[in-house]
Amino acid sequence: MAGPLEGVRVLDLTSVVMGPYATQLLADFGADVVKVESPEGDNMRWVWPFRHAGMGHIFLNANRNKRSIVLDLKQGGAREACLALARRADVMVYNIRPQAMARLRLSYEDIRSVNEKIIYVGCFGYSQRGPYAAKAAYDDLIQGAAGVPWLLKKQGADTPRFAPVIIADRSVGQQVASAVSAALYHRERTGRGQRVDVPMFEHLLQIVLGEHLGGYTFEPNIGEAGYARMLTPDRRPYQTKDGYVCALIYNDKQWKAFFELIGRPQMLSDPAFATYEARSRSYDRVYGFVAEELRKRTTAEWLEGLERADIPVQRMNSLDDVVADPHLAAIGYFASREHPTEGRIRTMAVPSEWSESQPAFRRHAPRLGEHTREVLKEAGLSDDSISTLIRSGAARCAADASDAA
């Protein structure tokens, strides 16, 4: 089966994680994604561990199903080649500041002049309508601006700290893929392309403030910002006699079952535990009580008892545990594949299942400039023109490095 975006051509001028993750989602869905890299390559190519320089693990996990070409966009010939690619593209995605795209003469107006139906998508730090428009942004900075380290300190961390996942980049990448799909549907109905900006700061605030706007939801505010359940210090994996479990006793039925499981059914008449509203006003006491109870039995005893009581529970996994998880093995989430240069590697499945147009693995993450000749020829450049670009340093071809000599 072909993916749902088969036939869509994406010109990918992104690097690091946010943009490449977004375009990998589009590539997984069947789009033909051409990744334009600088002569130095995407920075993530150089993040250890790797078997061969330029093929780092993060790069391999954010760039499958793409083709790579190298263009030095600061050179005129490379810019013209990029415009040739844009003429035949449905979508163009970039993740540097719009001011830098303007200096490269690859702004929306520049691209629209050669392809008025293109969907031109930028993902960068901040909305271009505010005073932060030209500020540089990375995941750590956006987490800080959105209050994530403050929230972790508020919950009980010894110091403010960043979430140990690239949460802004990954979540914005998903939003970019969603925006592209919606813009493609709009163009299908109207015939019109458009510019779409997906700023990191404003997007991450949707995730943070969805819970934590709290009393500021109302004007005038009727309480502090923050969702108390998320901020109570005992909202964490519960320690048992020999390890940890993750459990969530949520509704009235589950609380009744929990009190019966621990032999204290009378607790349901305690005013702090009797109703959902009462519990939402006493999260510190409620979660503290559960934490004390779960220390009294082993992990295995709690897993068996809570599951029997139909209370949601999961063991706390290490990353080693995740890789060996039996559920993931049963559904084939991890697959071993032979990369043409990197040997045997472990790949992750597309995490959605389709009855008619299942996305699929088609290509390994490419070597730097692996497809330069192929893609530029498809864009209409002659063999001589391509060789001239390579000899001048405006382009690079991994499979034909001798041309650069």
URPEFEN-V936526 format. One line per field, one symbol per residue. burial: 1 if it has 16 or more other ideal C-beta (glycine too) atoms within 10 Angstrom, else 0. A space follows every 50 residues. Layout:
BEGIN
burial: ???
END
This chain:
BEGIN
burial: 00111001111111111111111111111111111111001101100001 00001111111111111111111000111011111100111111111100 10010111011100100111111111000000000010101110111110 11000000000100011111111011101110110010000010111111 11111011100101000000000011110011011001010000101010 00011111101100001000001000001001100110111011001010 01101100101010100000000000000000100000100100101011 00000000100001111111111011011010001110110001111100 00100
END
